Amino acid sequence: MTRPGYGEPHVDLGELEAPRLVRRLGRLLRYLRRYATKTWALVVMEAQKLRHDPTELLTRMVQPALWLVVFGEVFTRANMINTGPYPYVDYITPGILSQSVLFVAIFYGIAAIWERDLGILHKFMATPTPRTALVLGKALSAGLRGLSQVVVILLLAMLLGVQLTWTPLALGGILAVVILGACLFATLSLVIASLVKTRERFMGIGQLLTMPLFFASNAIYPLSLMPPALQAVAAWNPMTYMVDAARTLMLPGYPSVFGLGLDFAVLVGCVAGLVLVGGRCYEGLVR
């Protein structure tokens, strides 16, 4: 380029780069807006299914009620597990909430198999919607279902006299933990469904996963009571971090084992990774 003073004006490269950055930023924002719109449309569609058939939520209320009313009350009276200054029923309330979310979300993949068999999934795949948006929309709808468990558990806890933290910050944190946990297990479920492809195989694997995820965590007993090998397994179990965050937020003054920052980082990281993996695997479900 000719230097200024030799017949041609000087052109500042920074002035050329600025419009390019603005255009790229505009394209990125438009893409993110379309991505969020398509994801939210799937969440709304799943919510409408739930509104027309709420019986699933009603049946899901039975299991946490049995765990808290029967298991929690019996072990509180037996005083068999040392949970410090917290009664046992208080201690397991966050664990039963996490368990309820796990059981709601872990079988979410079977709905995807049903949609494939009915031809609905093929229509989704024919749209220009990003595959990760389809997976994230399904995951967020599982989070919406998981929120109903929060209401059930909190009502039961109030009836049982459980001492809970009722500050807006704690309640907001609990909702965030439930949504992230439901998204995590729902995306894991969708990945499994994409790999096994049949309802029979999926049900077997889903049942195989739920018990290890639940019992190899701190949901119903402290990590300190576990043998070292099981403690190592629990450290790699994402449900352990979900329970730890829920217990810290729900029980007044309860000290976090790992720290809330690490708990949320593990949950967010697992969800992000599984959404990406699910986006790659989801298309294989229709093959």
C-alpha positions, 0 to 999 in steps of 0.5 A: 500500500502506498504511504500517505503523501504519495498520491493515495490516502492512508488507510487505517487497517484498524478501521477495516477490521472494526466493521468485520468484527461488528458483522461477525458479532451480529451473525453470532448473536443472530445464530444464538437467538435462533438457537435459543428460539428453537431450543425453547420451542422444543421445551414448550412442546414437551411442557404441553405434553405434560399439561395434557397428561399430568399422571406421570408427575402424580406417580412420581410423587409416591416414591420420594414420599415413601423414602422420606416418610418410611425410610427417613423416619425409621432411620431417624428413630434408630439413630444408626447413621451419624449425621452430626447435628442434623436429624437423619430425615433432614440429612436425606431430604436433599438426597431424596430430591436428587434421587427423584430428579435422577429417576425422572430424567434417566429414562428420558431416552425411552421417549426418544425411542418412542418418537423414532418409532412413531416417525416424530424424530424423523421430522425433527431431523428433517428440520434445520434445527441444530442437533445439539438444540434438539438434545438441549431442548429435551434436557431442559424439558426434563429439568422442567419435570424435575422442578415438580419434584422440588415442590413435592419434597419441600411440602413433605419436608415441611410436614415432617418438620425438616429444618430448611433454608428458605432464603430466595438465594438458597431456593434459586440455587436449589432450582438451578441444581435440580435443572442442571441435574435433570439436564445431565441425566436426561442427556446421558439417557439420550446418549444411551438411547442413541447407542442401544436403539431399542426399548428393551436394551435401554430399559435394562441399561437404565435400571442398571445405571440408576442404583449405582448412581444413587448408592455410590453417592452421598445421597443417603449416607456420608462419604466418610462411612464409605470404604476407600474404593467406594469413596473413589467411585463417588468422587467420579459420580456426578450425582455426588456433586448434585447432592452436595450442592443441594444439601448445602443449599437446603440445610441451614449451615451445612458445610459443603464437602467439595464447595459450591463452586466445584459442585456447579462447575462439575454439573455444568461441565458434564451437561455441556459435554453430554449435550455435545456428545448427544448432538453427535449421537442423536442422529444415529437413533434414526438409522 
